[in-house]
Amino acid sequence: MKFNASTILFLVFAQFSWSQTKVLHYSETSGYDHNTRTESLAMFETMGTMHGFMVDNDDTGDGFNSLSNLHEYDAVIFSNTSGDAILDASQRANFETYIANGGSYLGIHAATDTYRHSTANGNNTGTWDFYAELVGASVQESPNHVYGTPQYSMSHIGVHASLENLPSPWVKNEEYYYWENGYFGNDNTSVLQVEETVGPNNMVNSYDAARPMSWYRSLAGGGKMFYTALGHAASNYSTDQDFIYHVTDALLWVLGIPVGISSSADGINQLVVSHRDGVIRIESGTHSSIGELQLYNALGQKLRSAPIHLGMHTHYLPAGWYVVNVVTDHEKSTIPIILNR
């Protein structure tokens, strides 16, 4: 379900089970730092609130210190990591065993500029081919990508959960990576392909040909992996609705969580919440009239609250992704809202 109409209805079941699913958000760098970790963490924490999983943050690699710690997580997210000096040999070995034992992985953008494959051109290659083969690619060097973040069109390839809420074609400003002289695995199943681009030399080079930007695989150990080369700018994680949809649906696929509705711990209590005419209201469903609506932005910051029976005005808010908590003495429901202007 895509929440971008002028009148938006949300169906949710109250009471999430918080302890069942857990992910590790890893953003350490020893190469180029995109400085997106704060926005990325906030995005995934908002996803967790919406879909009932927990997020732990790691920007030092300490989460990889023991295999037992890694086994606490259903998936590990490499969000704009970079370089080949972020995990020591023991930490790398722990991660390899975690994947072999059924762990799952999601990578974003510079995750393919992390531990480049030994067959890739340029510097910093060959330290840990296991990782490059897991993520499925290593970005080429000189040039790594198009100049700046130009706008190009991406088309869907096949059918996948990560495409569920995306337009086709998807037109997006992005730092589109090159693979030709890097490394690209032959077992990736691609789901998004960017059209032919123009290189930094203002020419269409062989590596500018139409090429994959997102792909997935089922892993031999029983886990799943998904990677998207999108996510260069910090704004992707807070205001780019389509990027958020894409990564959310990809992670839910990796985790095996159904999209849209979560189960109640004490029975079904369905709420229908609308946002129309600039006001958030509860339209129907079993709930108490005594309680409040709490509004949070994509960074998890509480903006305001209002009594349930009055509703909450949103005229003053900019477009973007928000979360509304419906809180009573007995329960809390969490509802995602995307406001358009």
C-alpha positions in Angstrom: 0.0 0.0 0.0 1.4 3.4 -0.9 0.4 6.3 1.3 0.6 9.3 -0.9 -3.0 10.3 -1.7 -4.7 13.5 -0.5 -7.0 11.4 1.6 -5.0 8.6 3.3 -6.5 5.7 5.2 -4.3 3.5 7.5 -5.2 0.1 8.9 -3.1 -1.0 11.9 -3.4 -3.5 14.7 -2.5 -2.2 18.1 0.3 -3.6 20.2 3.6 -4.6 18.5 5.7 -7.5 19.7 9.0 -5.6 20.2 11.4 -8.5 21.0 10.9 -10.8 18.1 13.0 -9.2 15.4 16.2 -7.2 15.7 18.6 -5.6 13.2 22.1 -4.1 13.5 22.7 -0.7 11.8 26.4 -0.5 10.9 27.8 2.7 9.4 31.6 2.7 10.0 33.9 4.1 7.3 37.6 4.1 6.5 37.1 5.6 3.1 34.8 8.3 1.9 32.3 9.3 4.5 28.8 10.2 3.2 27.8 11.5 6.6 24.4 9.9 6.3 24.5 7.8 9.5 22.3 10.0 11.6 19.5 10.2 9.0 19.9 6.5 8.1 19.6 5.4 11.7 16.5 7.6 12.2 14.9 6.1 9.1 15.5 2.5 10.3 14.3 3.4 13.8 11.1 4.8 12.3 10.7 1.6 10.3 11.2 -0.4 13.4 8.5 1.6 15.2 6.1 1.1 12.3 6.8 -2.6 11.7 7.7 -4.0 15.1 11.4 -4.6 15.0 14.3 -3.2 17.1 17.4 -1.4 15.8 20.8 -1.3 17.4 23.4 1.2 16.2 27.1 0.4 15.5 29.5 3.0 14.0 32.6 1.3 15.5 32.4 -2.3 14.5 32.0 -3.5 18.1 28.8 -5.3 17.2 31.0 -7.8 15.3 33.3 -8.6 18.3 31.6 -11.9 19.0 29.5 -14.4 17.0 27.0 -14.7 19.9 26.4 -10.9 19.6 25.8 -11.1 15.8 23.4 -14.0 16.3 21.1 -11.7 18.2 20.3 -10.0 14.9 18.0 -11.1 12.1 19.8 -8.9 9.7 22.9 -6.6 9.6 22.6 -3.4 7.6 25.8 -1.9 6.0 24.6 1.7 5.5 27.2 3.8 3.5 30.1 1.9 5.0 33.3 2.4 3.1 37.0 1.4 2.9 38.9 -1.7 3.7 40.0 -1.0 7.3 36.8 -1.1 9.4 36.7 -4.7 10.7 39.6 -6.7 12.0 40.2 -10.4 11.0 38.3 -11.8 14.0 35.3 -9.5 13.4 35.3 -10.5 9.7 35.4 -14.2 10.6 32.5 -13.7 13.0 30.4 -12.1 10.2 31.3 -14.9 7.8 30.1 -17.5 10.3 26.9 -15.4 11.0 26.0 -15.5 7.3 26.9 -19.2 7.0 24.5 -19.9 9.9 21.6 -18.1 8.2 22.1 -14.5 8.9 20.9 -11.8 6.5 22.4 -8.7 5.0 21.2 -5.4 3.6 23.6 -2.9 1.9 23.2 0.7 0.9 25.2 2.8 -1.6 28.8 2.8 -0.5 28.5 -0.7 0.9 29.9 -1.6 -2.5 32.9 0.8 -1.9 33.7 -1.4 1.1 36.3 -4.2 0.8 36.5 -4.1 -3.0 36.9 -7.4 -4.7 40.5 -8.5 -5.7 39.4 -8.5 -9.3 38.2 -4.9 -9.2 40.5 -2.2 -10.6 42.1 0.5 -8.4 43.2 0.6 -4.8 42.0 -1.1 -1.6 41.1 -4.4 -3.3 41.5 -8.0 -2.2 41.4 -7.7 1.6 38.1 -9.6 2.0 36.5 -11.1 -1.1 33.9 -12.8 0.9 32.2 -9.5 1.6 32.4 -8.2 -2.0 30.8 -11.5 -3.1 28.1 -11.2 -0.5 27.1 -7.7 -1.5 27.4 -8.7 -5.1 29.5 -5.9 -6.5 32.5 -3.5 -6.1 32.3 -0.1 -7.6 34.9 0.6 -10.2 37.6 3.3 -9.6 38.3 6.4 -11.6 35.6 7.2 -12.1 33.4 5.6 -9.4 30.2 7.2 -10.6 28.6 9.9 -12.7 29.4 13.5 -12.0 27.2 15.0 -9.2 23.7 13.6 -8.7 22.0 14.0 -12.1 18.4 12.9 -12.8 17.9 9.6 -14.6 15.1 7.1 -15.1 15.2 3.7 -13.5 13.0 0.8 -14.7 11.7 -2.2 -12.8 13.1 -5.7 -13.6 10.7 -8.5 -12.8 8.6 -8.5 -9.7 9.9 -8.1 -6.1 8.6 -6.8 -2.8 11.1 -3.9 -2.9 9.3 -2.6 -6.0 5.8 -2.7 -4.6 5.5 1.0 -3.8 7.7 2.4 -6.5 6.7 4.2 -9.7 7.9 2.7 -13.0 9.8 4.4 -14.4 11.3 5.9 -11.3 13.0 9.2 -12.0 15.6 10.1 -9.4 18.6 12.4 -8.8 21.4 10.1 -7.6 25.2 9.4 -7.7 24.9 6.5 -10.1 27.7 4.0 -9.6 29.7 2.2 -12.3 30.5 -1.6 -12.2 32.2 -2.4 -15.5 35.8 -2.1 -14.3 34.9 -3.1 -10.7 33.3 -6.4 -9.8 29.7 -7.6 -10.4 28.5 -11.0 -9.3 26.8 -13.2 -11.9 24.3 -14.6 -9.4 22.6 -11.3 -8.5 18.9 -11.0 -9.3 18.5 -7.3 -10.4 15.2 -5.5 -9.7 16.1 -1.9 -10.7 18.1 -0.7 -13.8 19.2 2.9 -14.5 19.1 4.0 -18.1 22.2 4.9 -20.1 24.1 7.8 -18.3 26.7 10.4 -19.3 30.1 10.1 -17.7 32.1 12.8 -15.8 34.0 13.4 -19.1 30.7 14.5 -20.7 30.7 11.4 -22.9 28.7 8.2 -22.9 31.4 5.6 -22.0 31.0 1.8 -22.1 30.5 1.8 -18.3 27.6 4.3 -18.8 25.4 1.6 -20.3 22.1 0.7 -18.6 23.0 -1.2 -15.5 21.6 -2.6 -12.2 21.0 -0.3 -9.2 19.3 -2.8 -6.8 19.5 -6.6 -6.5 18.9 -9.5 -4.2 19.8 -13.1 -3.6 18.8 -16.0 -1.3 21.9 -17.1 0.5 23.2 -20.7 0.9 23.0 -20.5 4.7 19.3 -19.8 4.6 19.5 -16.0 4.9 18.8 -13.3 2.4 20.7 -10.3 1.0 19.6 -7.1 -0.7 21.6 -4.2 -2.0 20.7 -0.8 -3.5 23.3 1.5 -4.9 21.0 4.5 -4.2 21.3 6.6 -1.0 24.2 9.0 -1.6 22.6 12.1 -0.1 21.4 12.4 3.5 18.0 13.7 2.2 17.2 10.3 0.8 16.7 9.0 4.3 14.4 11.7 5.5 12.5 13.2 2.6 12.8 11.0 -0.4 9.5 9.0 -0.1 10.3 6.6 -2.9 13.7 5.7 -1.5 12.2 5.1 1.9 9.5 2.9 0.4 12.2 0.9 -1.5 14.5 0.4 1.5 11.6 -0.4 3.8 10.1 -3.0 1.6 13.5 -4.5 0.9 14.3 -4.8 4.6 10.9 -6.3 5.3 11.5 -8.8 2.6 14.9 -9.6 4.1 13.3 -10.1 7.5 10.3 -11.9 6.3 7.9 -9.4 7.8 4.6 -8.8 6.0 4.1 -5.3 4.8 1.4 -3.0 6.3 -0.2 -4.7 9.3 1.2 -6.1 12.5 -0.5 -8.6 14.9 -1.9 -7.6 18.3 -0.7 -9.4 21.3 -4.1 -9.5 22.9 -6.5 -9.8 19.9 -7.6 -7.7 17.0 -8.1 -4.0 17.5 -8.3 -2.4 14.1 -8.1 1.4 13.8 -8.8 3.4 10.7 -7.0 6.7 10.8 -7.3 9.4 8.2 -5.5 12.5 7.2 -7.7 14.9 5.2 -8.4 18.6 5.2 -5.2 19.1 7.2 -6.4 17.1 10.2 -5.4 13.7 11.5 -8.4 11.9 13.0 -9.5 8.4 14.1 -12.4 7.5 11.8 -13.4 4.1 13.2 -12.3 1.2 15.2 -12.4 0.0 18.8 -10.6 2.6 20.9 -10.9 4.8 23.9 -11.9 8.4 23.4 -9.6 9.3 26.3 -6.0 9.5 25.2 -3.8 11.4 22.8 -2.4 11.5 19.4 1.4 12.0 19.3 3.2 13.2 16.2 6.9 12.4 15.4 9.0 13.4 12.4 11.3 11.0 10.5 14.1 11.7 13.0 12.0 10.4 15.8 11.5 13.8 17.4 8.2 14.5 19.0 6.5 17.5 17.4 3.3 17.8 19.3 0.3 15.9 20.8 -3.4 16.5 20.9 -6.4 14.8 22.6 -7.9 12.0 20.5 -11.3 13.5 20.3 -10.0 16.8 18.8 -7.7 15.4 16.2 -4.4 17.0 15.1 -3.9 19.8 12.6 -1.0 19.5 10.2 -1.3 22.7 8.1 2.0 24.0 9.4 4.0 20.9 8.6 6.3 20.5 5.6 5.9 17.5 3.3 7.6 14.4 4.5 7.3 11.2 6.4 5.8 11.2 9.9 4.6 8.8 12.6 1.5 9.1 14.7 1.1 7.3 17.9 -2.4 6.7 19.2 -2.0 6.3 23.0 -4.6 5.3 25.6 -4.4 3.8 29.0 -4.5 0.3 27.5 -2.6 0.4 24.3 -0.5 2.2 21.7 -0.9 2.0 18.0 1.7 3.3 15.6 0.7 4.7 12.2 2.9 5.9 9.3 1.8 9.1 7.5 3.3 10.8 4.5 2.2 14.3 4.0 2.2 15.9 0.5 1.9 19.6 -0.3 
